[in-house]
Amino acid sequence: MTTALAAPDAPVGVEWTALGCLVRLVVTQPGDLDVAREILIDELAAIDRACSRFRSDSELASLDMSAGGPVRVSPLLAEAVAAALYAAELTDGEVDPTVGSAMQAVGYDRDFRFVMPDGPAIEIVRRPVPGWRQIDLDLASGTLKIPAGVQLDLGATAKAFTADRAARRIGHAIRAGGVLVGLGGDIATAGQAPPGGWNVRVQDITGPVDGAAPGPVETIALHAGGIATSSTAARRWIRGGQVLHHILDPRSGVPVASCWRTVTVASSTCLDANIASTASVVRGGSAPAWLAARGSAARLVATDGTITRTPGWPPEDLR
C-alpha cells in the first residue's frame, strides 16, 4: 500500500510508524495538530487491539470458536469484519478476508518487520481459500460465527477502514479546517481541504514526503474523499529464490501473478478506493475496463513501468 503525501505549502503534519506502516497526519490549522494526533493514536491502538493477526492478545486472535456457535464481539471488530465482508461482496471474492491461513503458509506469519527478507524454500500448496460466504456476522446482535479452521486476515481493508474512521472522528473534533490521515498507501480526508487540494504523491513504495521515490511518480491534488494504492512492489520476501508478496489470489491462495505492480484509485472513501485498487491487482488485465465501468479514477503501473490511466484520472473533487 503505497501512496505518500507530498509536502504541503501551509498545512502542518507529523509522521510516525504504527501498524507496520508509515503514519502521516496533516491538518490545515496548526492548533488542531495535538488533538488530531491524540485521536489518531487512540484509533490506531484500538484497531490493533481488536484486529491484529500478530498479537496473541488481540480480540481477533483470542476468538474462541471451539463451540461452533456465534461469539459476541466488540463493536469495533464487528465493524472491521463488516468492512472486509463488504469488500468481498463488492469484488465477488477477489478481496477475501478468509486468507489468514494462506497468508501464514506463504511466510507472512508475523509483523512484517520480523518477516525474514530471504530464507529457505517452503512448500506452497495452491488451493482456494475457504471463502467469505462462510463468515456469519450479525451486526444487530454483535455476534460473529467463523467455521473451525478458518482464519481471518483483515489486513486488506483494516488500514483503509481505520483511516476513514480516524479522519471522520478528527473532522468532527476540530470542526473547522481539514485533516488528512495517511496509513501507508491508504489516505482519507475530512473537512475543508487546503487551497488547491491536498498534494498527494503517488508512487510504488511508501516513503517520507521529503525522500526520493523509486519508480514512476505523480503528484495530484485531492480535494475530498480518499485514495489508496495497492502494490506488489511492497511487502515482499524471498523463499528459496522465489519472490513472494502480500496480495494473494483467493482462488489459489498464493501471491497473485499480476500484470500490475501498482494500482492507485481515488474514491469517496479510502475503503472504497482500497477495495478497488486491491481487486484490480488480483483481476489483472481486465482491471482498467472494470474500473472504467465503475467510474473509478485510477492509475495502473504495469510490471514494465508502463502507466495506464482510466477516465477521470487525476481525480476531480469527490464531494
C-alpha positions in Angstrom: 0.0 0.0 0.0 2.0 2.9 -1.3 0.7 6.4 -1.6 2.8 9.2 0.0 1.7 12.7 0.9 3.7 15.4 -0.9 4.9 18.3 1.3 2.1 20.9 1.5 2.5 24.7 1.4 0.5 25.7 4.5 -0.8 22.7 6.5 1.3 21.1 9.2 1.9 17.5 9.8 3.7 14.7 11.6 4.9 11.2 10.8 5.5 8.1 12.8 5.3 4.3 12.4 2.4 2.2 13.6 0.5 -0.9 12.4 3.7 -1.8 10.5 3.4 1.2 8.2 4.2 4.9 7.9 1.6 7.1 9.5 1.1 10.6 8.2 -1.2 13.1 9.9 -1.8 16.6 8.4 -4.1 19.4 9.4 -4.8 22.7 7.8 -5.0 24.6 11.2 -1.7 24.2 13.2 -3.7 24.5 16.5 -5.6 21.3 15.7 -2.5 19.1 15.4 -2.3 18.0 19.0 -5.9 16.9 19.4 -5.8 15.3 16.0 -2.7 13.3 16.9 -4.3 12.1 20.2 -7.4 10.9 18.3 -5.3 9.1 15.7 -3.1 7.4 18.2 -6.2 6.2 20.1 -7.8 4.9 16.8 -4.6 3.0 15.8 -4.3 1.4 19.3 -7.9 0.4 19.3 -7.8 -1.3 15.8 -4.6 -3.1 16.7 -6.1 -4.5 19.9 -9.2 -5.6 18.0 -7.9 -6.8 14.7 -4.2 -7.7 14.7 -3.3 -11.1 13.4 0.1 -10.8 15.0 -0.9 -10.0 18.6 -1.8 -13.1 20.7 -3.8 -10.8 23.0 -5.8 -9.1 20.2 -9.6 -9.7 20.1 -9.4 -11.4 16.7 -6.6 -13.7 17.8 -8.4 -14.6 21.0 -11.7 -15.5 19.5 -12.8 -18.9 20.8 -14.9 -20.5 18.1 -14.5 -24.0 19.5 -18.1 -24.3 20.5 -19.1 -23.8 16.9 -21.7 -21.1 17.7 -21.7 -17.3 17.3 -19.4 -15.3 19.5 -20.2 -11.8 20.8 -17.5 -9.4 19.6 -16.8 -5.7 20.2 -18.5 -3.1 18.0 -15.1 -2.1 16.5 -14.2 -5.7 15.5 -17.7 -6.2 14.1 -17.4 -3.0 12.0 -14.0 -4.1 10.8 -15.2 -7.5 9.8 -18.3 -5.9 8.1 -15.9 -3.7 6.1 -14.0 -6.9 5.0 -17.2 -8.7 4.0 -18.4 -5.6 2.1 -15.1 -5.7 0.2 -15.6 -9.4 -0.6 -19.1 -8.9 -1.8 -18.3 -5.9 -3.9 -15.4 -7.7 -5.7 -17.1 -11.1 -5.9 -14.5 -12.6 -3.6 -11.4 -11.0 -5.2 -10.7 -9.4 -1.9 -11.5 -12.0 0.7 -10.8 -12.0 4.5 -10.5 -15.8 4.8 -6.9 -15.7 3.5 -5.4 -15.9 7.0 -4.1 -19.5 6.8 -2.9 -19.0 3.3 -1.0 -15.8 4.3 0.8 -17.8 7.0 1.6 -20.6 4.7 3.5 -18.3 2.3 5.5 -16.9 5.1 3.7 -13.8 6.2 3.1 -15.2 9.7 4.2 -12.3 11.9 4.5 -8.5 11.9 6.2 -7.7 8.6 9.2 -6.1 10.5 10.1 -9.6 11.6 9.5 -11.5 8.4 12.9 -12.7 7.1 13.6 -11.0 3.8 15.2 -14.1 2.5 15.0 -17.7 3.5 14.9 -21.4 2.5 12.3 -22.8 0.2 8.8 -23.5 1.6 6.1 -25.8 0.2 3.4 -23.7 -1.2 0.1 -25.5 -2.0 -2.3 -23.9 -4.4 -5.8 -24.2 -3.1 -8.8 -21.8 -2.9 -9.2 -20.0 0.5 -12.4 -21.1 2.4 -14.4 -18.1 1.2 -16.1 -15.1 2.7 -19.6 -16.5 2.4 -18.7 -18.9 5.3 -18.5 -15.9 7.7 -21.7 -15.1 9.6 -21.7 -11.6 11.1 -24.8 -10.2 12.8 -24.2 -6.5 13.4 -27.5 -6.1 15.2 -26.6 -8.6 17.9 -22.8 -8.0 17.6 -22.1 -11.7 17.0 -19.6 -13.4 14.7 -19.5 -17.1 13.6 -16.5 -18.5 11.9 -16.2 -22.2 10.9 -13.5 -24.2 12.6 -10.1 -23.9 10.8 -10.9 -20.6 9.1 -8.6 -17.8 10.0 -9.5 -14.2 9.2 -7.0 -11.7 8.0 -8.4 -8.2 7.9 -5.2 -6.6 6.6 -6.6 -5.9 3.1 -9.2 -3.5 4.5 -8.3 -2.6 8.1 -6.0 0.3 7.4 -8.3 2.0 4.9 -11.2 1.4 7.3 -9.2 3.0 10.1 -8.0 5.9 8.0 -11.7 6.7 7.2 -12.8 6.3 10.8 -10.0 8.4 12.2 -10.4 11.2 9.7 -14.2 11.4 10.4 -13.6 11.5 14.1 -10.9 14.1 13.8 -13.0 16.2 11.5 -15.9 16.2 14.0 -13.5 17.2 16.8 -11.8 20.1 15.1 -15.0 21.5 13.5 -13.1 23.9 11.2 -10.3 23.3 8.8 -9.4 19.9 7.3 -7.4 16.8 8.1 -5.6 14.1 6.1 -4.8 10.7 7.6 -2.3 8.5 5.7 -1.7 4.9 6.8 0.9 3.5 4.3 -0.8 3.9 0.9 -4.3 4.5 2.3 -5.3 8.1 2.7 -8.5 9.6 4.0 -9.5 13.2 4.3 -12.2 15.1 6.2 -13.3 18.8 6.4 -12.1 21.6 4.2 -9.1 20.8 2.0 -6.3 23.4 1.7 -6.5 25.8 -1.3 -5.7 23.8 -4.4 -6.4 20.5 -2.6 -4.1 18.0 -0.7 -0.9 17.4 -2.6 -0.6 13.6 -2.8 2.5 11.9 -4.3 1.6 8.6 -6.0 4.4 6.1 -6.2 5.3 2.4 -5.9 6.5 2.3 -2.4 5.5 4.5 0.6 8.2 6.8 2.0 8.8 10.1 3.8 7.5 13.1 1.8 11.0 14.5 1.5 12.6 11.3 0.3 13.4 10.1 -3.2 10.7 7.9 -4.7 11.6 4.7 -6.7 9.8 4.1 -9.9 7.3 6.4 -11.7 6.0 9.2 -9.6 3.0 11.5 -10.0 1.7 14.3 -7.7 -2.1 15.0 -7.8 -4.4 17.3 -5.9 -7.0 15.5 -3.8 -9.9 17.8 -2.8 -12.0 15.3 -0.8 -12.6 11.6 -0.2 -9.8 9.1 -0.1 -7.1 7.5 -2.2 -5.4 4.1 -1.9 -2.6 2.3 -3.6 -2.1 -1.5 -3.7 1.3 -2.8 -4.8 3.2 -6.0 -5.3 6.4 -3.9 -5.1 6.0 -3.6 -1.3 5.9 -6.2 1.5 7.9 -8.7 -0.5 10.1 -11.5 0.7 12.1 -14.4 -0.8 11.8 -18.1 -0.1 14.1 -20.5 -1.9 14.7 -17.8 -4.6 11.0 -17.3 -5.2 9.8 -13.8 -4.7 6.5 -13.6 -2.6 4.3 -10.7 -1.7 1.3 -9.9 0.4 -1.5 -9.7 -2.2 -3.0 -13.2 -2.5 -5.3 -14.5 -5.1 -8.2 -16.1 -3.1 -8.8 -18.6 -6.0 -5.3 -20.2 -5.4 -4.2 -19.0 -2.0 -0.8 -17.8 -3.3 0.6 -14.4 -4.2 -1.1 -13.1 -7.4 1.0 -13.0 -10.5 -0.4 -9.7 -11.8 0.4 -7.7 -14.8 0.2 -4.6 -12.5 2.8 -3.8 -9.9 0.9 -0.8 -8.6 -2.7 0.3 -8.8 -4.0 3.6 -7.3 -7.6 4.5 -7.0 -9.4 7.6 -5.8 -13.0 7.4 -4.4 -15.4 9.0 -2.0 -13.9 6.9 0.9 -10.5 5.4 1.4 -12.1 2.0 2.0 -13.8 2.0 -1.4 -10.5 3.2 -3.0 -8.6 0.4 -1.3 -11.1 -2.3 -2.3 -10.9 -1.2 -5.9 -7.1 -1.0 -6.0 -6.5 -4.4 -4.4 -9.1 -6.1 -6.6 -7.5 -4.6 -9.6 -4.2 -6.1 -8.8 -5.9 -9.5 -8.4 -8.1 -9.0 -11.5 -5.1 -8.3 -13.8 -5.6 -7.3 -17.4 -9.4 -6.7 -17.2 -8.9 -4.2 -14.4 -8.9 -1.0 -16.5 -12.2 -1.8 -18.1 -13.7 -2.9 -14.7 -12.6 0.4 -13.1 -13.9 2.5 -16.0 -17.3 0.8 -15.8 -17.4 1.6 -12.1 -16.4 5.2 -12.8 -13.3 4.8 -10.8 -10.4 7.3 -11.3 -7.3 5.1 -11.3 -3.7 4.9 -12.3 -2.2 1.5 -13.0 1.5 0.8 -13.4 2.4 -2.4 -15.2 5.4 -4.6 -14.2 7.4 -2.9 -17.0 6.6 0.6 -15.7 4.0 1.4 -18.4 1.2 3.6 -17.0 -2.5 3.2 -17.8 -5.0 5.8 -16.6 -8.8 5.4 -16.5 -11.1 8.3 -17.5 -11.2 10.8 -14.6 -7.6 10.4 -13.6 -6.3 12.6 -12.0 -9.4 12.7 -9.8 -11.7 15.7 -9.6 -13.5 16.9 -6.5 -15.1 13.8 -5.0 -17.6 15.6 -2.8 
